[in-house]
C-alpha cells in the first residue's frame, strides 16, 4: 500500500482500514509466537501500512 492510495480516502474509510490493519497485526504476532508465521517480514509491512494510515489521517486533520 502506498500513501497515494490513501490520499483520496475519507477519514472514516481510513479509520476502518486502520482497524483492519491493527487486527491483522495482532493475528500476525500471535502466529509468530506459535511458530506458524512463515514470513516475519509481513509484520514490518503491516506496521508501515499503519504508519502510512496515521500520516494520512493527520494530514487531513490539518
ABEGO torsion letter per residue (X at the ends): XBAAAAAABBAAAAAAAAAAAAAAAAAAAAAAAAGABABAAAAAAAAAAAAAAAAAAAAAAX
